[in-house]
Amino acid sequence: MGGRVRLQANGAAAEGKGIWVVRAKGMRVEGFDFEGAIVPSRNGAGIRLDSGSLIVKDCGFFLNEIGLLTNNDPDTVLEVEDSEFAYNMRPDGHNHNLYVGAIARLSVTGSYFHHATVGHLLKSRAAVNHIFYNRLTDEDGGRASYELEFPNGGVAYVVGNQIQQGPGTENRTLISFGAEGYIRANNALYLVGNTLVDDFGSWGQWLAIRPPTQRGPNGTAARVTVKAMNNLLVGGGQLKLDLPADLRNNVNVSKSVFVDPTRHDYRLRNPAHPPMQPVDPDTANGVDLRPKREYVPLRQTRDL
């Protein structure tokens, strides 16, 4: 008795969607591992969130066709804390570890995403995204496309994460914003205090943002605000955007400043003497952009 609960699908699926299908408000799931969901549609999920609000804490999603998948309900809210997503893919070798549809809000904190194949480590179409203090790393043998993608923009706060692209990546870009076009009038990316590691080589790109050339839902041009500050950049990637942006204090560093880069632990070796002096990123829309915590292996955070 006690310990974690391991749910292995073994060919079973609720409603042809996944191990669990959730339609509930205020549901909390803690201490479960979801493994091996396979369905005819090839989107077998550990959890399929169809509606409501869900908190996922200290859970694992492994070897499913897709780790966790949501619908496109504009009132749905998903929060993920201290959880792990890895090796989720279809038999043909494509899908995402976490795929969030056009819901109201996504929050991900203290979680570990790794080893996607062709698909992305985290893909979100949510209107508002809080991505704080996580580890998204391709690692040895990983073949993810984007490590982090917001295909329709939205508002994304990306603060204090460790994000690494491996040499076997399927796409040269670590973070992508708006690649499939903007569906909302106001869009913003706040990229603050992250460590971005490009092991792909000189052709890599830390960040790609699509210019707002198309019309928004009300017929006016979509607006895109970009603030990238206090990020540590490793490798030969590029931080070059084709639109106005607030780019300040993003510093190239060597891997020698980190605790154990061979194991993808990108915490600073000597935090009392960081390789740069951060500038104050202030707040945005009431959200404090100053990192208060840091990711700690394998899936937790601690105060700075």
C-alpha positions as CSV (number, residue, x, y, z in Angstrom):
1,M,0.0,0.0,0.0
2,G,1.0,3.6,-0.5
3,G,3.4,5.0,-3.1
4,R,2.6,6.1,-6.6
5,V,-0.3,4.8,-8.7
6,R,0.7,3.5,-12.1
7,L,-2.0,3.3,-14.7
8,Q,-1.1,1.1,-17.7
9,A,-3.6,1.2,-20.6
10,N,-2.8,-2.2,-22.0
11,G,-5.1,-1.5,-25.0
12,A,-8.0,-0.1,-23.0
13,A,-9.2,3.5,-23.6
14,A,-12.2,5.6,-22.3
15,E,-14.4,6.8,-25.1
16,G,-11.6,5.9,-27.6
17,K,-9.7,8.9,-26.3
18,G,-7.3,7.9,-23.5
19,I,-6.8,6.5,-20.1
20,W,-8.9,9.2,-18.4
21,V,-11.4,11.6,-20.0
22,V,-12.1,14.6,-17.7
23,R,-15.1,16.8,-17.8
24,A,-15.2,18.4,-14.4
25,K,-14.6,21.7,-12.6
26,G,-12.0,21.9,-9.8
27,M,-10.6,18.4,-10.3
28,R,-7.1,17.6,-8.9
29,V,-5.0,14.6,-9.8
30,E,-1.8,13.9,-7.8
31,G,0.7,11.0,-7.7
32,F,-0.4,9.1,-10.8
33,D,1.6,7.8,-13.8
34,F,-0.3,7.4,-17.1
35,E,1.3,4.9,-19.5
36,G,0.6,3.3,-22.9
37,A,-2.6,5.0,-24.2
38,I,-3.2,3.9,-27.9
39,V,-6.4,4.6,-29.8
40,P,-7.6,4.3,-33.4
41,S,-7.4,8.1,-33.9
42,R,-3.7,7.9,-32.9
43,N,-4.2,10.6,-30.2
44,G,-4.4,8.2,-27.2
45,A,-3.7,10.5,-24.2
46,G,-2.9,9.8,-20.6
47,I,-5.5,12.4,-19.8
48,R,-7.9,13.9,-22.3
49,L,-9.3,17.2,-20.8
50,D,-12.6,17.8,-22.6
51,S,-13.9,20.6,-20.3
52,G,-13.7,22.2,-16.9
53,S,-10.6,22.9,-14.8
54,L,-7.9,20.5,-13.9
55,I,-4.8,20.5,-11.6
56,V,-2.2,17.9,-12.4
57,K,0.5,17.6,-9.7
58,D,3.3,15.1,-9.3
59,C,2.2,13.0,-12.3
60,G,4.0,11.2,-15.1
61,F,3.0,10.7,-18.7
62,F,5.0,8.1,-20.5
63,L,4.8,6.1,-23.8
64,N,1.3,7.3,-24.7
65,E,0.5,8.5,-28.2
66,I,0.2,12.0,-26.6
67,G,0.9,12.8,-23.0
68,L,-2.0,15.1,-22.1
69,L,-4.4,16.6,-24.7
70,T,-7.1,19.2,-24.2
71,N,-10.0,20.4,-26.3
72,N,-10.6,23.9,-27.7
73,D,-13.1,25.0,-25.1
74,P,-12.5,28.7,-24.3
75,D,-13.5,28.3,-20.6
76,T,-11.2,25.4,-19.8
77,V,-8.2,25.8,-17.4
78,L,-5.3,23.5,-17.0
79,E,-2.6,23.7,-14.3
80,V,0.4,21.3,-14.3
81,E,2.8,21.2,-11.4
82,D,5.9,19.1,-10.7
83,S,5.1,16.6,-13.4
84,E,7.0,14.7,-16.1
85,F,6.3,14.1,-19.8
86,A,8.5,11.8,-21.9
87,Y,8.5,9.3,-24.8
88,N,4.9,10.1,-25.9
89,M,4.5,9.5,-29.6
90,R,2.4,7.7,-32.2
91,P,3.6,4.5,-33.8
92,D,4.6,6.5,-36.8
93,G,6.9,8.6,-34.5
94,H,5.0,11.9,-34.2
95,N,3.0,13.7,-31.5
96,H,3.5,16.0,-28.6
97,N,4.3,15.5,-24.9
98,L,1.7,18.1,-23.9
99,Y,-0.8,19.5,-26.4
100,V,-3.1,22.3,-25.2
101,G,-5.9,23.5,-27.4
102,A,-7.5,27.0,-27.5
103,I,-8.5,27.0,-23.8
104,A,-8.6,29.9,-21.5
105,R,-5.4,29.4,-19.5
106,L,-2.5,27.0,-19.2
107,S,-0.1,27.1,-16.2
108,V,3.0,24.8,-16.1
109,T,5.4,25.0,-13.1
110,G,8.3,22.8,-11.9
111,S,7.8,20.2,-14.6
112,Y,10.2,18.1,-16.8
113,F,9.6,17.6,-20.5
114,H,12.0,15.5,-22.6
115,H,12.4,13.0,-25.4
116,A,9.6,13.9,-27.9
117,T,9.9,12.4,-31.4
118,V,9.1,14.8,-34.3
119,G,6.4,16.5,-32.2
120,H,7.0,19.2,-29.6
121,L,7.8,19.0,-26.0
122,L,5.0,21.5,-25.2
123,K,2.5,23.0,-27.6
124,S,-0.2,25.4,-26.5
125,R,-2.9,27.4,-28.2
126,A,-4.3,28.7,-24.9
127,A,-5.3,32.4,-24.7
128,V,-3.0,32.9,-21.6
129,N,0.1,30.8,-20.8
130,H,2.2,30.8,-17.6
131,I,5.3,28.7,-18.1
132,F,7.5,29.2,-15.0
133,Y,10.5,27.3,-13.8
134,N,10.4,24.2,-15.9
135,R,12.9,22.0,-17.8
136,L,12.3,21.3,-21.5
137,T,15.3,19.4,-22.8
138,D,15.7,17.4,-26.0
139,E,18.7,15.5,-24.5
140,D,20.6,12.5,-26.0
141,G,18.4,10.7,-28.5
142,G,15.6,13.4,-28.4
143,R,14.2,14.4,-31.8
144,A,11.6,17.0,-30.8
145,S,10.6,19.7,-33.3
146,Y,10.0,22.9,-31.2
147,E,10.8,22.6,-27.5
148,L,8.1,25.2,-26.8
149,E,5.4,26.4,-29.2
150,F,2.6,28.9,-29.2
151,P,1.3,28.4,-32.7
152,N,-1.5,31.0,-32.5
153,G,0.3,33.4,-30.2
154,G,-1.9,34.5,-27.3
155,V,-0.2,35.9,-24.2
156,A,2.7,33.8,-22.9
157,Y,4.8,34.5,-19.8
158,V,7.9,32.3,-20.1
159,V,10.0,32.8,-17.0
160,G,12.9,31.0,-15.4
161,N,13.0,27.9,-17.6
162,Q,15.8,25.7,-18.8
163,I,15.2,24.9,-22.5
164,Q,17.6,22.8,-24.6
165,Q,17.6,21.8,-28.3
166,G,19.6,18.6,-29.1
167,P,21.7,17.8,-32.2
168,G,19.0,15.4,-33.4
169,T,16.2,18.0,-33.5
170,E,13.6,18.0,-36.2
171,N,13.4,21.8,-36.3
172,R,16.2,24.4,-35.8
173,T,14.0,26.6,-33.5
174,L,13.7,26.2,-29.7
175,I,10.7,28.6,-29.1
176,S,8.1,29.4,-31.7
177,F,5.4,32.0,-31.5
178,G,2.6,32.6,-34.0
179,A,3.8,30.2,-36.7
180,E,0.3,29.1,-37.6
181,G,-1.2,32.6,-37.5
182,Y,-2.7,34.8,-34.8
183,I,-6.4,34.2,-33.9
184,R,-6.6,37.0,-31.3
185,A,-6.2,40.8,-31.6
186,N,-3.6,41.1,-28.8
187,N,-0.7,38.8,-28.4
188,A,2.4,39.0,-26.3
189,L,5.5,37.0,-25.4
190,Y,7.4,37.8,-22.2
191,L,10.6,35.7,-22.3
192,V,12.6,36.5,-19.1
193,G,15.3,34.9,-17.1
194,N,15.5,31.6,-19.1
195,T,18.5,29.5,-20.1
196,L,18.3,28.7,-23.8
197,V,20.8,26.0,-25.0
198,D,21.2,25.3,-28.7
199,D,23.2,22.1,-29.4
200,F,22.1,22.0,-33.0
201,G,24.9,24.2,-34.2
202,S,25.3,27.5,-36.0
203,W,22.1,27.1,-37.9
204,G,19.9,27.0,-34.8
205,Q,17.5,29.6,-33.6
206,W,16.6,30.4,-30.0
207,L,13.4,32.2,-30.9
208,A,11.2,32.6,-34.0
209,I,8.2,35.0,-34.0
210,R,5.9,35.4,-37.0
211,P,5.3,39.1,-37.9
212,P,1.6,40.0,-37.5
213,T,0.8,40.4,-41.2
214,Q,-2.6,38.9,-41.2
215,R,-5.8,40.4,-39.9
216,G,-7.2,39.7,-36.4
217,P,-10.7,38.4,-35.7
218,N,-12.2,42.0,-35.8
219,G,-10.5,42.8,-39.2
220,T,-7.7,44.9,-37.8
221,A,-4.1,43.8,-37.8
222,A,-3.1,41.6,-34.9
223,R,-0.7,43.2,-32.4
224,V,2.3,41.4,-31.1
225,T,4.4,42.6,-28.1
226,V,7.7,40.9,-27.4
227,K,10.0,41.4,-24.4
228,A,13.1,39.2,-24.0
229,M,15.3,40.1,-21.1
230,N,18.0,38.5,-18.9
231,N,18.2,35.3,-20.8
232,L,21.3,33.1,-20.9
233,L,22.1,31.9,-24.4
234,V,24.3,28.9,-25.1
235,G,25.5,27.7,-28.5
236,G,25.5,29.1,-32.0
237,G,21.8,30.0,-32.2
238,Q,20.2,33.3,-33.3
239,L,18.0,35.8,-31.4
240,K,16.9,37.8,-34.4
241,L,13.3,38.9,-35.0
242,D,11.5,40.5,-37.9
243,L,9.4,42.8,-35.8
244,P,9.9,45.5,-33.1
245,A,10.9,43.9,-29.8
246,D,12.3,44.8,-26.4
247,L,15.5,42.8,-26.4
248,R,17.8,43.6,-23.4
249,N,20.5,41.9,-21.5
250,N,20.4,38.5,-23.3
251,V,23.9,37.2,-22.8
252,N,25.9,34.5,-24.5
253,V,27.7,32.2,-22.0
254,S,29.6,29.0,-22.0
255,K,28.4,25.7,-20.5
256,S,31.1,26.0,-17.8
257,V,28.9,28.3,-15.8
258,F,26.3,25.5,-15.1
259,V,26.2,22.8,-12.5
260,D,26.3,19.8,-14.8
261,P,25.6,20.5,-18.5
262,T,26.4,17.0,-19.5
263,R,23.4,15.9,-17.6
264,H,21.4,18.9,-18.8
265,D,21.4,20.5,-15.4
266,Y,21.6,24.2,-16.3
267,R,21.4,25.7,-12.9
268,L,24.2,28.2,-12.2
269,R,27.3,26.8,-10.6
270,N,27.9,30.0,-8.7
271,P,24.6,31.8,-8.3
272,A,26.1,34.4,-6.0
273,H,28.2,35.6,-9.0
274,P,26.0,35.2,-12.1
275,P,27.5,35.8,-15.6
276,M,25.3,38.9,-16.0
277,Q,23.7,41.5,-13.8
278,P,19.9,41.3,-14.6
279,V,17.9,44.4,-15.4
280,D,14.5,44.8,-13.8
281,P,11.8,43.3,-16.1
282,D,9.1,44.8,-13.9
283,T,5.6,43.4,-14.4
284,A,3.2,42.8,-17.3
285,N,-0.5,42.8,-17.0
286,G,-0.1,42.4,-13.3
287,V,2.2,39.4,-13.6
288,D,5.6,39.8,-11.9
289,L,8.3,38.9,-14.4
290,R,11.1,38.7,-11.8
291,P,12.1,35.1,-11.2
292,K,11.4,34.1,-7.6
293,R,12.2,30.4,-7.8
294,E,14.3,28.0,-9.9
295,Y,13.8,24.5,-11.4
296,V,15.4,21.7,-9.4
297,P,15.8,18.2,-10.9
298,L,13.9,16.2,-11.5
299,R,10.5,18.0,-11.1
300,Q,10.3,20.6,-8.4
301,T,11.2,24.2,-7.7
302,R,12.9,26.0,-4.8
303,D,13.2,29.6,-3.7
304,L,16.1,31.6,-5.1
